[in-house]
Amino acid sequence: MKRGLYSVLFAVVVVSVGFGIYAWHPSIAPIKPPAKETFSSELIEKGKVLAAAGYCSTCHTASGGKPLAGNYEIHSEFGTIYSSNITPDPETGIGNWSEDAFARAMRTGVSRDGSHLLPAFPYEHFNKMSDEDIKAVYAYIMSSVEPVHQEKKENGIPFPLNLRFLQAGWKLLFADSSDFEPNLNKSDEWNRGAYLAEGITHCGACHTPRNVLGGEKHDEMYSGAPIDGWIAPSLTSSSTSPLKWRKQDFVEYLSTGNSLYHGSAGGPMAPVVHDGLAALSQDDIQAIATYFADKAGNANDDPTQSPELQKAVDAQKLPDLRIHEGARLYAASCQSCHYSEKKLVKGRPLLTLGSAVHLDEPTNLINVILDGFRADQGIKGVVMPGFRDALSDEDITAVAAYLRETAGEKPWPNLEKHVGEIRRQPRFEQ
């Protein structure tokens, strides 16, 4: 019995020591902030484009704060996380980080001091970037970003999840540490799109569902997931949109924030389009569209000939407004903009075509009804008013139920409860 106990203790010690060796990373010596002349203008410009495409400013800039100075508030299922200061300030930012330290963080999620970064930082996507691209981002930050002295707020992650060395175990279990591998059976354009989507633009970080410990379910890549109080819809053939996504639909959506047959980019997706992808060349947008069109099934049918489009047009015929409260509220609040008699109007989508009314949850539709679209969301300059203060939970429930009904879908259960919960949730400043 003692021998068995000693064996167990010995095994525990061996595993603990082995994990400690695996989890430990040395500190990389600090450096003096490099001079701008260290980097070529071409490399800096390339890094500027890549930093925008990676939404660095979106996640590392607090509302009303200085660019890239950190403390953007991220609400996760494990607690509140505040992003880091990644300006070249040598004391509170990354000004004393060498290029090697920066590359290690991008590829492995390990800070200059050897501590593990939380997976809110999508290093398992940035790991797929080339050495040259990572070097370009480093050059841009070190040469062109204003240094800001700002301490990072303490994360609200409870014990023991706040122990950084445990992140090594999370990485071992869930992180995809593989390099980007081109698919030799696909075109150069497809592979360029895959490189961008899987790497710097990290589309899967939002559109891939996660397990209970926050790891991406890689076998369900791009099949849709909740993010920041919204639902990032499926980008695959499992999409619930009545009309299948085509390459030209992806191009239009990623270029303008709106697709004639699928609706507009709101919530967390709006800055992705307007502050991120807008920096990429049209060739790169075409490449990303090629990649996702393939994931969605390479549909090429003419939407104008689709029976689903005709259904959406026919569904605009209102029932008796005297007895249908949802239809009456819709007619008074929504129809003047969302009615299309003969042809669709860009920026004023038929609501029964968009994914929001076809998803398994009403989250996106309720968010839009509550807060509308600002001028910097969807199509730039086109505004939709929010009805947070004009319609009660009961009213919004009636409108949402009516749209779900006209879309030919089964009613959402506990809809009014969802409306109340979404009204009370934190309002993310995108």
Protein Blocks (a to p, Z undefined) as FASTA:
>chain_A
ZZmmmmmmmmmmmmmmmmmmmmpccdddddddddfklpcfklmmmmmmmmmmnommmmmc
cehiaehkgjiacddfkbccddddfbfbfklmmmlpcfklmmmmmmnopafkopacdfkb
cfklmmmpcfklmmmmmmmmmmmpccddddddddfbdcfklpmklmmmmmmmmpccbdcd
ddfkbcfklmmmmmmmmmmnommlmmpccdfkopacfklghiapaeehiacddfbfkbcb
fbacdfklmmmmmmnopafknopcehjllmmmmmmmmmpcfklmmmmmmmmmmmnoopab
dfklpmklmmmmmmmpccdfklmmklmmmmmmmmmmmpcfkbccehiacfklpmklmmmb
fklmmmmmmnopafkgcjehiacddfklmpcfklmmmmmmmmmmmnopacdehklmmmmm
mmmpccddZZ
